[in-house]
Amino acid sequence: MRIFGKKDELQIIAFQTYGTDEHLYLRGRALEDEEIDLAEKGWYGILRNTYRRFETDEIKHAPLDVLLPNGKSVDTFTDKHGYYLLDESLSGLGELTNSEGWLSYELSYSNPFLGRKIKKGNRFPGEMLIPSSTADFGVISDIDDTILHTGVASFLKWKALYNTFFKNASIRIPLEGAAEFYHQLHRGKSGDKANPIFYVSNSPWNLYRYLEFFLNKNRFPKGPILLRSMAATLGNRKTEKPHKTHEIENILNTYPKLRFVLIGDSGEHDADIYKAINERYPNRIIAIYLRDVGHRKRMRRIRMLFKEYHTPVSFVEDSGQAGIHAKQLGLI
């Protein structure tokens, strides 16, 4: 956002992604820095930040450099919306990760772009997850009303709109015990694993830093956050599959030897999506957890959907109940 002709500094936001030992998959967005304070309080500040979050000044068709820990450099470009996507085959990537499986890299603009001032000395950090071959399983979790009070099941979703646009990330409340439960799954039964966690939401990429701040502040295990474009969020883009289905299938296809736990809620379409995924990928889903958001009619339908189901499905009111069930299955 420009004020009185002043141009903001340039930045690059790297989304946390996932790949393999031979597959480099990086994505993010190049934008003008709107100086959004995610912890800011007060109505005016929150509204201003909300406006800045969605009124983005993207850097179109910008050449970028990606520097890997081994000194190798890879080039990429942003599209007309400022997004970059680097999907390339490279060997030996697993050797560049830390003990948790994260590969760190640096992004930069390839040249002094249009003579503009660039933040952080033109060095922006990014990370890609390569799950350990010793992981027992992976976890794919919804965010809205699964770990974060949102209100997507409310009338006309007014609670979700209010919570998203009129509350900053620092005061949003996670569901009680959720972070601890996810850490237990991350560490597994032995307590020393690094089982990967993936967060999938129908929120637009504009909320990436907002959700990342929330997860970090409330000490959830770090994991890729998979959102969607604003056009898809507003229903302006026709796709063959729902966003969550597409993202979950990508994860399962990327790691064909890894089984998964699916966590969602009864508020929207998680139950139907998870059931379809489970049937399309037999023997890949260990368990399904669905949090009851208090909508009786929907919950009755979902219970019937999984009546006498072959894969363990647990309908829970809180993370404590989920933890008991996961312990019984030997997951934690």
ZAFIDO-417372 format. One record per residue (C-alpha): x, y, z; residue in three letters. Coordinates in steps of 0.2 Angstrom, whole numbers, padded with zeros to 4 digits, always signed. Layout:
<nufis>
XYZALA ...
</nufis>
This chain:
<nufis>
+0000+0000+0000MET +0007+0017-0005ARG +0005+0033+0004ILE +0008+0050-0004PHE +0018+0041-0018GLY +0030+0033-0006LYS +0035+0015-0012LYS +0037+0002+0002ASP +0052-0009+0003GLU +0051-0026-0006LEU +0051-0043+0003GLN +0049-0061-0001ILE +0037-0072+0009ILE +0043-0090+0008ALA +0029-0103+0012PHE +0034-0118+0022GLN +0033-0133+0009THR +0037-0151+0008TYR +0047-0162-0004GLY +0058-0177-0005THR +0077-0181-0006ASP +0076-0179-0025GLU +0061-0166-0027HIS +0063-0148-0023LEU +0046-0140-0021TYR +0046-0122-0015LEU +0033-0108-0016ARG +0030-0091-0009GLY +0026-0073-0014ARG +0035-0057-0018ALA +0026-0042-0011LEU +0029-0024-0005GLU +0031-0024+0014ASP +0015-0017+0022GLU +0023-0018+0039GLU +0009-0028+0047ILE +0011-0030+0066ASP +0003-0047+0069LEU +0002-0044+0088ALA -0005-0026+0086GLU -0020-0023+0097LYS -0035-0010+0096GLY -0049-0009+0083TRP -0040+0003+0071TYR -0024-0006+0071GLY -0033-0023+0068ILE -0043-0016+0054LEU -0028-0008+0046ARG -0019-0024+0046ASN -0033-0033+0039THR -0034-0021+0025TYR -0016-0022+0021ARG -0016-0041+0022ARG -0029-0042+0007PHE -0024-0026-0002GLU -0007-0033-0008THR +0005-0025-0019ASP +0013-0040-0028GLU +0029-0040-0037ILE +0025-0047-0054LYS +0037-0057-0065HIS +0052-0054-0054ALA +0068-0065-0056PRO +0073-0073-0040LEU +0088-0083-0034ASP +0086-0098-0022VAL +0102-0103-0012LEU +0103-0120-0005LEU +0114-0125+0010PRO +0127-0134-0001ASN +0130-0118-0011GLY +0119-0123-0026LYS +0109-0109-0033SER +0092-0111-0043VAL +0083-0098-0052ASP +0064-0095-0053THR +0052-0081-0057PHE +0036-0074-0049THR +0019-0074-0059ASP +0007-0060-0062LYS +0001-0061-0044HIS +0018-0061-0037GLY +0018-0080-0033TYR +0033-0091-0036TYR +0033-0110-0038LEU +0049-0120-0040LEU +0046-0138-0044ASP +0063-0146-0049GLU +0072-0163-0048SER +0088-0162-0038LEU +0097-0176-0029SER +0104-0177-0011GLY +0092-0165-0003LEU +0090-0176+0012GLY +0108-0173+0016GLU +0104-0155+0019LEU +0091-0156+0032THR +0092-0154+0051ASN +0086-0168+0064SER +0068-0163+0061GLU +0069-0165+0042GLY +0069-0146+0038TRP +0080-0140+0023LEU +0084-0121+0025SER +0087-0110+0010TYR +0088-0092+0006GLU +0079-0081-0007LEU +0084-0065-0015SER +0079-0054-0029TYR +0091-0058-0044SER +0096-0040-0047ASN +0092-0023-0039PRO +0074-0025-0045PHE +0068-0008-0053LEU +0080+0001-0042GLY +0068-0002-0027ARG +0074-0004-0009LYS +0074-0022-0002ILE +0072-0027+0016LYS +0084-0038+0025LYS +0099-0035+0014GLY +0090-0045+0000ASN +0091-0061+0010ARG +0074-0070+0015PHE +0074-0087+0023PRO +0063-0102+0018GLY +0061-0120+0023GLU +0055-0136+0015MET +0051-0152+0025LEU +0058-0169+0020ILE +0051-0182+0032PRO +0063-0194+0040SER +0063-0212+0033SER +0061-0217+0051THR +0044-0208+0054ALA +0030-0220+0060ASP +0016-0210+0051PHE +0011-0192+0046GLY -0003-0181+0052VAL -0014-0171+0041ILE -0024-0158+0050SER -0037-0145+0046ASP -0035-0128+0055ILE -0052-0120+0056ASP -0062-0126+0071ASP -0050-0141+0073THR -0036-0132+0082ILE -0042-0114+0081LEU -0059-0107+0086HIS -0066-0100+0070THR -0085-0102+0069GLY -0086-0109+0051VAL -0102-0118+0056ALA -0110-0102+0062SER -0125-0094+0053PHE -0118-0087+0036LEU -0101-0090+0044LYS -0102-0073+0053TRP -0091-0079+0068LYS -0078-0085+0056ALA -0078-0068+0047LEU -0078-0059+0064TYR -0063-0069+0071ASN -0053-0067+0055THR -0055-0049+0051PHE -0058-0042+0069PHE -0046-0052+0080LYS -0027-0052+0078ASN -0017-0068+0079ALA -0010-0065+0096SER -0027-0066+0105ILE -0034-0081+0095ARG -0037-0096+0106ILE -0032-0113+0101PRO -0043-0128+0106LEU -0038-0134+0124GLU -0024-0147+0123GLY -0023-0147+0104ALA -0004-0142+0104ALA +0000-0155+0117GLU -0009-0168+0107PHE +0000-0164+0091TYR +0017-0164+0099HIS +0013-0182+0106GLN +0008-0187+0088LEU +0024-0179+0081HIS +0035-0188+0094ARG +0025-0204+0092GLY +0024-0219+0104LYS +0043-0219+0107SER +0044-0201+0111GLY +0059-0198+0100ASP +0051-0198+0082LYS +0049-0183+0070ALA +0032-0188+0062ASN +0028-0174+0050PRO +0013-0163+0053ILE +0004-0155+0038PHE -0009-0141+0041TYR -0022-0139+0027VAL -0035-0124+0027SER -0047-0117+0014ASN -0041-0099+0020SER -0032-0089+0006PRO -0013-0087+0005TRP -0016-0069+0012ASN -0018-0077+0029LEU -0002-0087+0028TYR +0008-0076+0040ARG -0007-0074+0052TYR -0009-0093+0054LEU +0010-0096+0055GLU +0011-0083+0069PHE -0004-0092+0078PHE +0004-0109+0076LEU +0021-0103+0082ASN +0014-0093+0097LYS +0004-0107+0103ASN +0018-0119+0101ARG +0011-0131+0089PHE +0023-0143+0080PRO +0030-0134+0064LYS +0024-0141+0048GLY +0019-0135+0030PRO +0004-0124+0030ILE -0006-0127+0014LEU -0019-0113+0009LEU -0026-0108-0008ARG -0028-0093-0019SER -0040-0079-0016MET -0048-0083-0033ALA -0052-0101-0027ALA -0057-0095-0010THR -0070-0083-0018LEU -0076-0097-0029GLY -0070-0089-0045ASN -0059-0103-0051ARG -0067-0120-0056LYS -0056-0135-0050THR -0059-0154-0053GLU -0057-0157-0034LYS -0060-0147-0018PRO -0044-0139-0011HIS -0042-0150+0004LYS -0044-0166-0007THR -0031-0160-0019HIS -0018-0156-0005GLU -0021-0172+0004ILE -0019-0182-0011GLU -0003-0173-0016ASN +0004-0177+0001ILE -0001-0196+0000LEU +0006-0197-0018ASN +0023-0188-0012THR +0025-0201+0002TYR +0018-0217-0004PRO +0026-0228+0010LYS +0020-0217+0024LEU +0003-0219+0032ARG -0007-0205+0039PHE -0019-0199+0053VAL -0032-0187+0047LEU -0039-0174+0059ILE -0054-0162+0056GLY -0071-0157+0062ASP -0089-0159+0059SER -0092-0141+0054GLY -0090-0142+0035GLU -0084-0156+0023HIS -0070-0164+0032ASP -0079-0180+0035ALA -0084-0183+0017ASP -0067-0178+0011ILE -0058-0190+0023TYR -0070-0204+0019LYS -0067-0202+0001ALA -0048-0201+0003ILE -0048-0217+0014ASN -0058-0227+0001GLU -0047-0220-0013ARG -0031-0224-0004TYR -0034-0241+0005PRO -0023-0245+0020ASN -0015-0228+0020ARG -0026-0220+0034ILE -0022-0226+0051ILE -0036-0216+0060ALA -0048-0202+0057ILE -0052-0189+0071TYR -0067-0177+0069LEU -0071-0164+0082ARG -0089-0161+0086ASP -0092-0142+0084VAL -0109-0143+0092GLY -0120-0145+0076HIS -0132-0160+0081ARG -0139-0162+0063LYS -0123-0163+0055ARG -0115-0174+0068MET -0130-0187+0066ARG -0126-0187+0047ARG -0108-0190+0050ILE -0110-0204+0063ARG -0121-0213+0050MET -0108-0210+0037LEU -0095-0219+0047PHE -0107-0232+0054LYS -0098-0249+0055GLU -0083-0242+0046TYR -0067-0252+0044HIS -0055-0238+0048THR -0054-0232+0066PRO -0065-0216+0067VAL -0066-0206+0083SER -0079-0192+0086PHE -0071-0181+0100VAL -0076-0166+0110GLU -0058-0161+0115ASP -0040-0166+0112SER -0040-0176+0128GLY -0053-0189+0121GLN -0042-0189+0105ALA -0027-0193+0115GLY -0035-0208+0124ILE -0040-0215+0108HIS -0023-0212+0100ALA -0015-0221+0115LYS -0026-0236+0113GLN -0020-0237+0094LEU -0002-0236+0099GLY +0001-0219+0091LEU +0007-0210+0106ILE 
</nufis>
